[in-house]
Amino acid sequence: MLELIKETLGELAWGVLAIIVFLWWIGGPGMSAFIWSDGDRGFALQFLAAWAAVTALCLAASRLIRRARRS
């Protein structure tokens, strides 16, 4: 019973952490784009698109590096 409670709390903690990281990933750049754009919607969207592109490139590069280390 105690093991089940520990496992459930562990999964809940990972879920909460995932939600926080997701909100940070969207909210951090979103607020930065909103503040830096001074109301210019086009600039804000360009900033968010650049953030998404850099994130995608970093994730792809980390996977390639991980695969290269394994082989």
N, CA, C and O of each residue as an XYZ file, in Angstrom:
284
protein
N       0.820     -1.192      0.000
C       0.000      0.000      0.000
C       0.868      1.261      0.000
O       0.602      2.215     -0.731
N       1.909      1.244      0.835
C       2.806      2.393      0.899
C       3.527      2.591     -0.433
O       3.758      3.723     -0.859
N       3.878      1.492     -1.081
C       4.560      1.571     -2.381
C       3.638      2.188     -3.432
O       4.082      2.973     -4.270
N       2.364      1.833     -3.386
C       1.388      2.393     -4.322
C       1.237      3.897     -4.118
O       1.142      4.648     -5.088
N       1.213      4.333     -2.878
C       1.106      5.760     -2.579
C       2.346      6.503     -3.073
O       2.235      7.582     -3.654
N       3.519      5.928     -2.843
C       4.758      6.552     -3.316
C       4.773      6.662     -4.832
O       5.162      7.693     -5.379
N       4.352      5.606     -5.507
C       4.334      5.609     -6.971
C       3.354      6.645     -7.509
O       3.657      7.356     -8.468
N       2.181      6.728     -6.890
C       1.169      7.693     -7.316
C       1.657      9.127     -7.105
O       1.493      9.970     -7.986
N       2.249      9.406     -5.956
C       2.767     10.755     -5.692
C       3.917     11.099     -6.634
O       4.051     12.248     -7.057
N       4.744     10.113     -6.964
C       5.829     10.348     -7.911
C       5.309     10.709     -9.285
O       5.818     11.631     -9.923
N       4.286      9.979     -9.753
C       3.698     10.286    -11.057
C       3.010     11.645    -11.041
O       3.079     12.386    -12.021
N       2.362     11.971     -9.959
C       1.704     13.275     -9.826
C       2.733     14.403     -9.861
O       2.505     15.436    -10.492
N       3.862     14.205     -9.185
C       4.915     15.224     -9.176
C       5.456     15.438    -10.587
O       5.673     16.578    -10.999
N       5.676     14.348    -11.333
C       6.169     14.497    -12.706
C       5.140     15.209    -13.578
O       5.510     16.000    -14.445
N       3.862     14.939    -13.362
C       2.815     15.615    -14.125
C       2.778     17.106    -13.844
O       2.652     17.916    -14.762
N       2.888     17.464    -12.578
C       2.895     18.882    -12.198
C       4.132     19.568    -12.779
O       4.045     20.689    -13.281
N       5.277     18.899    -12.712
C       6.505     19.457    -13.277
C       6.367     19.665    -14.784
O       6.807     20.685    -15.313
N       5.761     18.706    -15.470
C       5.564     18.830    -16.914
C       4.665     20.022    -17.249
O       4.924     20.745    -18.212
N       3.624     20.224    -16.466
C       2.727     21.362    -16.700
C       3.459     22.678    -16.463
O       3.300     23.623    -17.235
N       4.255     22.746    -15.409
C       5.007     23.975    -15.109
C       5.995     24.280    -16.233
O       6.101     25.422    -16.679
N       6.712     23.264    -16.685
C       7.673     23.474    -17.776
C       6.962     23.910    -19.050
O       7.449     24.794    -19.755
N       5.816     23.302    -19.357
C       5.052     23.689    -20.543
C       4.586     25.133    -20.447
O       4.709     25.894    -21.407
N       4.052     25.510    -19.289
C       3.597     26.896    -19.126
C       4.756     27.876    -19.202
O       4.606     28.969    -19.748
N       5.912     27.500    -18.661
C       7.078     28.365    -18.763
C       7.515     28.508    -20.205
O       7.866     29.603    -20.645
N       7.496     27.396    -20.954
C       7.940     27.434    -22.342
C       7.038     28.327    -23.182
O       7.519     29.040    -24.063
N       5.746     28.295    -22.920
C       4.812     29.143    -23.666
C       4.765     30.549    -23.068
O       4.825     31.537    -23.800
N       4.661     30.641    -21.764
C       4.461     31.930    -21.110
C       5.675     32.829    -21.108
O       5.544     34.038    -21.298
N       6.869     32.266    -20.895
C       8.085     33.081    -20.859
C       8.331     33.827    -22.159
O       8.424     35.055    -22.143
N       8.440     33.137    -23.277
C       8.630     33.829    -24.549
C       7.413     34.653    -24.953
O       7.545     35.696    -25.594
N       6.224     34.176    -24.575
C       5.019     34.931    -24.909
C       5.011     36.295    -24.239
O       4.691     37.302    -24.869
N       5.364     36.326    -22.962
C       5.429     37.610    -22.256
C       6.551     38.482    -22.804
O       6.386     39.693    -22.949
N       7.694     37.868    -23.107
C       8.805     38.633    -23.681
C       8.404     39.238    -25.019
O       8.685     40.407    -25.284
N       7.753     38.452    -25.858
C       7.321     38.955    -27.163
C       6.323     40.085    -26.996
O       6.388     41.083    -27.713
N       5.410     39.939    -26.067
C       4.400     40.971    -25.833
C       5.033     42.261    -25.340
O       4.662     43.347    -25.784
N       5.980     42.148    -24.429
C       6.612     43.337    -23.854
C       7.512     44.023    -24.876
O       7.464     45.245    -25.018
N       8.338     43.245    -25.594
C       9.292     43.833    -26.530
C       8.637     44.370    -27.795
O       9.187     45.260    -28.444
N       7.475     43.846    -28.152
C       6.860     44.247    -29.411
C       6.174     45.605    -29.330
O       5.914     46.215    -30.368
N       5.876     46.094    -28.139
C       5.156     47.361    -27.951
C       3.851     47.388    -28.740
O       3.489     48.405    -29.331
N       3.151     46.255    -28.739
C       1.856     46.182    -29.400
C       1.920     45.768    -30.861
O       0.876     45.608    -31.494
N       3.113     45.591    -31.413
C       3.245     45.161    -32.806
C       3.047     43.652    -32.880
O       3.918     42.881    -32.477
N       1.904     43.243    -33.395
C       1.554     41.822    -33.415
C       2.494     41.016    -34.305
O       2.844     39.886    -33.965
N       2.902     41.573    -35.427
C       3.804     40.877    -36.342
C       5.145     40.547    -35.693
O       5.658     39.437    -35.838
N       5.705     41.516    -34.982
C       6.980     41.293    -34.310
C       6.853     40.238    -33.219
O       7.741     39.402    -33.051
N       5.755     40.277    -32.484
C       5.538     39.292    -31.426
C       5.455     37.889    -32.008
O       6.029     36.956    -31.447
N       4.752     37.726    -33.122
C       4.655     36.416    -33.767
C       6.001     35.959    -34.318
O       6.320     34.771    -34.262
N       6.793     36.886    -34.850
C       8.130     36.534    -35.337
C       9.017     36.068    -34.186
O       9.788     35.119    -34.333
N       8.906     36.730    -33.058
C       9.685     36.345    -31.883
C       9.300     34.944    -31.421
O      10.172     34.126    -31.124
N       8.006     34.665    -31.358
C       7.558     33.335    -30.945
C       7.958     32.266    -31.954
O       8.306     31.150    -31.570
N       7.910     32.597    -33.237
C       8.334     31.644    -34.269
C       9.825     31.358    -34.155
O      10.248     30.213    -34.313
N      10.616     32.369    -33.888
C      12.057     32.164    -33.700
C      12.313     31.309    -32.469
O      13.179     30.434    -32.494
N      11.579     31.548    -31.402
C      11.731     30.751    -30.181
C      11.401     29.280    -30.462
O      12.120     28.385    -30.017
N      10.325     29.037    -31.193
C       9.938     27.661    -31.514
C      10.983     26.998    -32.411
O      11.293     25.820    -32.234
N      11.529     27.748    -33.373
C      12.538     27.191    -34.279
C      13.823     26.837    -33.523
O      14.394     25.768    -33.734
N      14.266     27.719    -32.658
C      15.481     27.454    -31.877
C      15.267     26.266    -30.951
O      16.160     25.434    -30.795
N      14.101     26.178    -30.339
C      13.798     25.046    -29.465
C      13.802     23.743    -30.252
O      14.367     22.748    -29.798
N      13.177     23.738    -31.428
C      13.143     22.527    -32.251
C      14.551     22.121    -32.682
O      14.878     20.934    -32.682
N      15.378     23.086    -33.047
C      16.758     22.776    -33.443
C      17.562     22.228    -32.268
O      18.349     21.296    -32.435
N      17.370     22.794    -31.094
C      18.079     22.293    -29.901
C      17.664     20.877    -29.571
O      18.511     20.046    -29.243
N      16.373     20.583    -29.650
C      15.906     19.230    -29.371
C      16.450     18.238    -30.399
O      16.877     17.141    -30.039
N      16.434     18.622    -31.677
C      16.967     17.742    -32.714
C      18.461     17.514    -32.525
O      18.942     16.389    -32.661
N      19.190     18.569    -32.215
C      20.635     18.439    -32.009
C      20.939     17.564    -30.803
O      21.869     16.758    -30.848
N      20.173     17.706    -29.723
C      20.428     16.885    -28.538
C      20.160     15.409    -28.829
O      20.881     14.539    -28.340
N      19.133     15.126    -29.619
C      18.861     13.732    -29.986
C      19.963     13.169    -30.867
O      20.379     12.025    -30.684
N      20.440     13.956    -31.819
C      21.527     13.489    -32.689
C      22.801     13.241    -31.889
O      23.503     12.258    -32.124
N      23.093     14.116    -30.959
C      24.284     13.950    -30.126
C      24.146     12.699    -29.259
O      25.102     11.939    -29.104
N      22.959     12.486    -28.697
C      22.720     11.316    -27.858
C      22.893     10.022    -28.676
O      23.493      9.058    -28.201
N      22.364     10.013    -29.903
C      22.505      8.839    -30.765
C      23.970      8.615    -31.156
O      24.430      7.475    -31.227
N      24.692      9.699    -31.406
C      26.098      9.562    -31.785
C      26.923      9.017    -30.616
O      27.857      8.244    -30.830
N      26.594      9.402    -29.410
C      27.326      8.890    -28.242
C      27.050      7.413    -28.004
O      27.933      6.679    -27.562
N      25.825      6.973    -28.293
C      25.473      5.564    -28.079
C      26.156      4.639    -29.080
O      26.481      3.496    -28.758
N      26.367      5.132    -30.276
C      26.946      4.233    -31.295
C      28.455      4.206    -31.291
O      29.062      3.496    -32.093
